[in-house]
């Protein structure tokens, strides 16, 4: 019978905290280098993982300079206390997924200076490690000041960024639902997208919901047309002669339900975002106040509050809130609208 592999928890509980020791490589890693100057003598390195973390300290700080810790909160606390007991003042670790966040917060709470570095910074340096553990390699680079600390915004900005990134995902999910609606309609040869530009608009959704309620008369459906739609009732009716297959109608119903759910989520997120942004402190205006008369017609149109738009912006006056928080209205800059300004403020852009 095959021997069962021990879990991370069992290994840690039994004290099996290290990988196979490589004493010769450890001696080489910890030897003073005559070519480089030690910048951070009290440095540690951490290899972030999904199920466990490996931490490395200088060889003279502990009998077991490399230890493995679990990802549970108690283990993170144990790791932070161990680093402090070893006289560590600064720690370097890579930004692996989101696994680094609890470790970062725990170490900062313990009073340690944390260098969060991009993994590319360690991979692109010459003298790549061979089979030395990653935590030892990170510590070595950090000890000689070869790693650059990544910027992490303040907590209040991170909260805004969390909501804004969540909102962005929901908007994209709603957009995919609209594309799915168009696909289901096209499969039934309902060419509504050839008559109106946006199926998710007032006219499009009124017609789609009427179809799902059982209406099949194209002229009755065309009467749901919004007066502002350029297409005539005749053109819309001509596009609504379809095959009405039951399986595709069921698919369309599911997609519309999903779209309604995403819109409900979006409204809740906007409400939460508005409430939180109102609690943030205002910032003094930067420079002289902008004379509205000096703005171009395009700029005045951009900063006009609550104007109708198809760019999925929040229902509240986001531009005014951003101006209060940043001390300047970025919308007067060509190429920056309120959505871009919010991305700049929250630092939510991903590269």
Secondary structure per residue as TSV (DSSP state, phi and psi in degrees):
chain	resnum	aa	ss	phi	psi
A	1	X	-	360.0	130.7
A	2	X	-	-66.1	140.5
A	3	X	-	-73.1	129.8
A	4	X	-	-70.2	133.8
A	5	X	-	-73.0	131.4
A	6	X	-	-71.9	145.2
A	7	X	-	-76.6	167.9
A	8	X	H	-58.3	-42.5
A	9	X	H	-62.6	-43.3
A	10	X	H	-66.1	-41.5
A	11	X	H	-62.2	-41.5
A	12	X	H	-70.4	-38.4
A	13	X	H	-65.7	-32.6
A	14	X	T	-85.8	2.9
A	15	X	T	82.9	8.2
A	16	X	-	-83.4	81.4
A	17	X	-	-98.0	-12.0
A	18	X	-	-121.5	154.0
A	19	X	-	-79.2	-177.1
A	20	X	S	-59.4	128.3
A	21	X	-	-70.2	139.1
A	22	X	-	-125.0	84.2
A	23	X	H	-64.0	-39.0
A	24	X	H	-67.2	-42.1
A	25	X	H	-67.6	-36.1
A	26	X	H	-63.0	-41.2
A	27	X	H	-63.3	-39.1
A	28	X	H	-69.3	-39.2
A	29	X	H	-66.4	-35.3
A	30	X	H	-92.6	-2.9
A	31	X	S	-71.4	143.6
A	32	X	-	-65.3	136.5
A	33	X	-	-101.0	124.9
A	34	X	T	-71.9	-16.6
A	35	X	T	-86.6	-21.6
A	36	X	S	-119.5	150.7
A	37	X	-	-100.0	133.1
A	38	X	-	-73.5	120.1
A	39	X	S	-97.7	-39.8
A	40	X	-	-122.2	88.7
A	41	X	T	-67.6	-31.9
A	42	X	T	-98.8	56.8
A	43	X	E	-108.4	150.5
A	44	X	E	-131.9	158.6
A	45	X	E	-127.5	142.7
A	46	X	E	-127.3	130.7
A	47	X	E	-96.2	109.7
A	48	X	-	-80.3	132.9
A	49	X	-	-134.5	170.5
A	50	X	S	-78.2	-31.0
A	51	X	S	-113.9	-18.4
A	52	X	E	-159.4	162.8
A	53	X	E	-124.9	143.1
A	54	X	E	-109.9	130.7
A	55	X	E	-118.8	140.5
A	56	X	E	-126.2	134.5
A	57	X	-	-124.2	166.4
A	58	X	-	-55.5	148.2
A	59	X	G	-62.2	-26.6
A	60	X	G	-85.7	3.0
A	61	X	G	-94.7	-19.4
A	62	X	-	-160.9	151.3
A	63	X	S	-64.7	-31.1
A	64	X	S	-116.5	87.5
A	65	X	-	-70.4	-13.0
A	66	X	E	-120.9	123.3
A	67	X	E	-131.8	152.2
A	68	X	E	-105.9	135.4
A	69	X	E	-128.2	147.6
A	70	X	E	-74.7	177.5
A	71	X	S	-96.9	-1.4
A	72	X	S	-69.3	155.8
A	73	X	H	-58.3	-41.6
A	74	X	H	-61.3	-37.3
A	75	X	H	-71.5	-34.7
A	76	X	H	-66.4	-39.8
A	77	X	H	-63.4	-39.9
A	78	X	H	-63.7	-40.7
A	79	X	H	-65.2	-42.8
A	80	X	H	-63.4	-41.8
A	81	X	H	-67.7	-37.0
A	82	X	H	-64.3	-41.7
A	83	X	H	-62.9	-41.1
A	84	X	H	-65.8	-38.3
A	85	X	H	-67.7	-22.9
A	86	X	T	-87.8	4.2
A	87	X	T	77.0	22.3
A	88	X	-	-78.8	135.7
A	89	X	-	-115.0	-25.3
A	90	X	E	-138.8	141.6
A	91	X	E	-129.6	137.7
A	92	X	E	-113.8	138.9
A	93	X	E	-154.2	156.1
A	94	X	E	-87.5	151.9
A	95	X	-	-85.0	76.8
A	96	X	-	-87.8	111.3
A	97	X	T	52.4	-130.6
A	98	X	T	-113.6	5.8
A	99	X	T	-68.0	-22.5
A	100	X	H	-76.4	-21.1
A	101	X	H	-61.0	-50.4
A	102	X	H	-62.2	-36.4
A	103	X	H	-64.9	-45.7
A	104	X	H	-58.0	-50.1
A	105	X	H	-62.5	-39.8
A	106	X	H	-66.8	-41.4
A	107	X	H	-68.9	-40.3
A	108	X	H	-63.7	-40.8
A	109	X	H	-61.9	-31.0
A	110	X	T	-79.4	-6.3
A	111	X	T	93.7	13.0
A	112	X	-	-91.0	147.4
A	113	X	E	-86.5	124.0
A	114	X	E	-110.1	128.0
A	115	X	E	-100.9	105.4
A	116	X	E	-89.7	118.0
A	117	X	E	-120.7	152.8
A	118	X	-	-76.9	140.1
A	119	X	H	-60.7	-28.0
A	120	X	H	-64.9	-26.9
A	121	X	H	-66.6	-31.2
A	122	X	H	-88.2	-27.3
A	123	X	H	-81.1	-29.3
A	124	X	S	-89.1	-4.8
A	125	X	S	-79.0	145.5
A	126	X	S	-68.1	161.2
A	127	X	S	78.1	39.9
A	128	X	-	-56.2	140.0
A	129	X	-	-62.6	153.6
A	130	X	S	-96.3	-97.0
A	131	X	S	-108.0	22.2
A	132	X	S	-73.9	141.7
A	133	X	-	-59.8	146.7
A	134	X	H	-59.0	-39.0
A	135	X	H	-63.1	-34.8
A	136	X	H	-68.7	-38.5
A	137	X	H	-65.3	-44.0
A	138	X	H	-63.3	-43.1
A	139	X	H	-62.9	-41.1
A	140	X	H	-61.9	-46.1
A	141	X	H	-63.8	-41.6
A	142	X	H	-68.3	-36.1
A	143	X	H	-60.1	-35.8
A	144	X	T	-93.2	10.4
A	145	X	T	69.9	30.1
A	146	X	-	-94.2	2.0
A	147	X	-	-114.6	138.9
A	148	X	-	-100.3	132.7
A	149	X	-	-73.7	132.7
A	150	X	-	-79.2	148.8
A	151	X	-	-78.4	134.0
A	152	X	-	-125.7	121.0
A	153	X	-	-67.8	168.6
A	154	X	-	-64.3	162.1
A	155	X	H	-59.8	-40.8
A	156	X	H	-65.5	-33.1
A	157	X	H	-71.9	-37.6
A	158	X	H	-63.4	-33.7
A	159	X	H	-68.2	-41.5
A	160	X	H	-63.4	-41.0
A	161	X	H	-63.2	-39.2
A	162	X	H	-59.6	-47.0
A	163	X	H	-65.8	-39.0
A	164	X	H	-70.2	-38.8
A	165	X	H	-67.8	-38.4
A	166	X	H	-61.9	-42.8
A	167	X	H	-61.6	-41.6
A	168	X	H	-61.5	-41.1
A	169	X	H	-64.9	-41.0
A	170	X	H	-66.7	-40.5
A	171	X	H	-60.4	-42.0
A	172	X	H	-67.4	-37.7
A	173	X	H	-63.4	-41.2
A	174	X	H	-64.4	-38.4
A	175	X	H	-63.6	-39.7
A	176	X	H	-66.2	-34.4
A	177	X	H	-64.7	-38.7
A	178	X	H	-63.6	-43.3
A	179	X	H	-61.4	-36.5
A	180	X	H	-66.8	-38.6
A	181	X	H	-59.3	-47.5
A	182	X	H	-59.9	-39.5
A	183	X	H	-64.3	-45.5
A	184	X	H	-63.5	-40.8
A	185	X	H	-65.3	-42.5
A	186	X	H	-64.6	-37.9
A	187	X	H	-63.0	-28.0
A	188	X	T	-90.3	7.7
A	189	X	T	59.3	32.4
A	190	X	-	-92.7	100.8
A	191	X	-	-89.5	49.5
A	192	X	G	-65.0	-32.4
A	193	X	G	-68.0	-16.4
A	194	X	G	-82.1	-15.3
A	195	X	T	-100.9	-36.2
A	196	X	-	-124.5	151.9
A	197	X	S	-81.1	-26.2
A	198	X	-	-134.9	109.4
A	199	X	T	-66.4	-27.7
A	200	X	T	-82.7	1.5
A	201	X	S	-75.6	-177.0
A	202	X	H	-59.9	-50.7
A	203	X	H	-62.9	-47.4
A	204	X	H	-61.2	-47.1
A	205	X	H	-70.1	-34.4
A	206	X	H	-61.2	-43.0
A	207	X	H	-68.8	-44.5
A	208	X	H	-62.0	-43.4
A	209	X	H	-66.8	-35.3
A	210	X	H	-66.5	-38.0
A	211	X	H	-61.4	-43.3
A	212	X	H	-68.8	-24.4
A	213	X	T	-80.2	-7.5
A	214	X	T	114.0	-2.2
A	215	X	-	-72.6	129.1
A	216	X	-	-122.3	-13.8
A	217	X	-	-69.6	115.0
A	218	X	H	-62.1	-31.1
A	219	X	H	-76.2	-32.2
A	220	X	H	-69.2	-38.0
A	221	X	H	-66.6	-37.8
A	222	X	H	-66.5	-23.8
A	223	X	T	-67.9	-15.1
A	224	X	T	-79.3	2.8
A	225	X	-	-62.7	134.4
A	226	X	-	-71.5	140.6
A	227	X	T	-59.0	-23.0
A	228	X	T	-83.4	-7.9
A	229	X	-	-70.6	133.8
A	230	X	S	-70.6	-34.9
A	231	X	S	-67.5	141.7
A	232	X	-	-79.6	166.7
A	233	X	H	-62.4	-35.7
A	234	X	H	-63.4	-43.8
A	235	X	H	-66.3	-41.4
A	236	X	H	-66.9	-41.7
A	237	X	H	-62.0	-38.9
A	238	X	H	-63.8	-29.0
A	239	X	T	-84.5	-6.5
A	240	X	T	-105.9	22.1
A	241	X	-	-95.3	99.0
A	242	X	-	-121.9	-175.6
A	243	X	-	-91.4	-20.7
A	244	X	-	52.3	56.0
A	245	X	-	-73.9	133.2
A	246	X	H	-62.2	-37.0
A	247	X	H	-67.3	-37.5
A	248	X	H	-74.6	-31.4
A	249	X	H	-66.2	-39.0
A	250	X	H	-63.6	-42.6
A	251	X	H	-61.3	-42.7
A	252	X	H	-62.0	-40.1
A	253	X	H	-62.3	-43.2
A	254	X	H	-62.5	-40.5
A	255	X	H	-68.7	-40.9
A	256	X	H	-63.9	-39.6
A	257	X	H	-62.0	-41.7
A	258	X	H	-65.0	-41.2
A	259	X	H	-62.2	-43.1
A	260	X	H	-61.9	-37.7
A	261	X	H	-65.1	-42.9
A	262	X	H	-64.3	-38.5
A	263	X	H	-66.4	-36.2
A	264	X	H	-66.8	-41.8
A	265	X	H	-61.0	-42.8
A	266	X	H	-61.6	-41.2
A	267	X	H	-64.0	-39.8
A	268	X	H	-67.2	-39.8
A	269	X	H	-65.3	-42.6
A	270	X	H	-61.5	-39.7
A	271	X	H	-64.6	-44.0
A	272	X	H	-65.2	-40.9
A	273	X	H	-64.0	-42.6
A	274	X	H	-63.5	-45.1
A	275	X	H	-62.6	-40.7
A	276	X	H	-72.3	-41.6
A	277	X	H	-64.3	-30.8
A	278	X	H	-68.2	-22.5
A	279	X	H	-84.5	-11.5
A	280	X	S	-78.2	146.2
A	281	X	-	-70.6	148.3
A	282	X	-	-78.0	158.7
A	283	X	-	-118.3	142.7
A	284	X	-	-62.5	147.6
A	285	X	-	-62.3	140.0
A	286	X	-	-95.7	120.2
A	287	X	S	75.5	-166.3
A	288	X	S	-81.6	152.1
A	289	X	-	-65.1	142.0
A	290	X	-	-79.6	128.9
A	291	X	-	-78.0	117.7
A	292	X	G	-58.8	-30.8
A	293	X	G	-69.0	-20.5
A	294	X	G	-87.1	-8.2
A	295	X	S	-79.4	151.3
A	296	X	-	-76.0	165.8
A	297	X	H	-60.7	-35.9
A	298	X	H	-66.3	-40.4
A	299	X	H	-67.9	-41.2
A	300	X	H	-64.3	-35.1
A	301	X	H	-67.4	-36.5
A	302	X	H	-66.6	-36.9
A	303	X	H	-94.5	1.4
A	304	X	-	-66.1	125.2
A	305	X	T	-71.4	145.8
A	306	X	T	56.5	31.1
A	307	X	-	-77.4	150.2
A	308	X	-	-70.7	137.9
A	309	X	-	-153.1	161.2
A	310	X	S	-110.9	21.9
A	311	X	S	-99.7	17.6
A	312	X	-	60.2	31.7
A	313	X	-	-75.1	157.3
A	314	X	-	-60.7	159.3
A	315	X	S	-72.1	-29.4
A	316	X	S	-82.6	171.0
A	317	X	-	-78.2	84.0
A	318	X	H	-66.2	-34.8
A	319	X	H	-61.3	-42.9
A	320	X	H	-65.9	-39.7
A	321	X	H	-64.5	-42.0
A	322	X	H	-66.4	-38.1
A	323	X	H	-62.6	-39.9
A	324	X	H	-66.8	-40.4
A	325	X	H	-77.5	-31.9
A	326	X	H	-98.7	-16.1
A	327	X	S	79.4	5.5
A	328	X	S	-157.0	147.7
A	329	X	-	-95.4	102.3
A	330	X	G	-69.5	-12.9
A	331	X	G	-69.0	-15.8
A	332	X	G	-75.9	-8.4
A	333	X	S	-85.4	131.8
A	334	X	T	-60.5	133.8
A	335	X	T	90.6	-3.5
A	336	X	-	-117.5	115.5
A	337	X	-	-104.0	-174.3
A	338	X	H	-66.9	-32.6
A	339	X	H	-69.1	-39.8
A	340	X	H	-66.4	-40.4
A	341	X	H	-61.5	-38.9
A	342	X	H	-66.0	-39.2
A	343	X	H	-63.9	-40.0
A	344	X	H	-65.2	-42.7
A	345	X	H	-65.6	-43.7
A	346	X	H	-87.0	-9.7
A	347	X	T	62.1	34.8
A	348	X	-	-91.4	1.5
A	349	X	-	-71.2	138.2
A	350	X	-	-107.3	133.1
A	351	X	-	-113.0	360.0
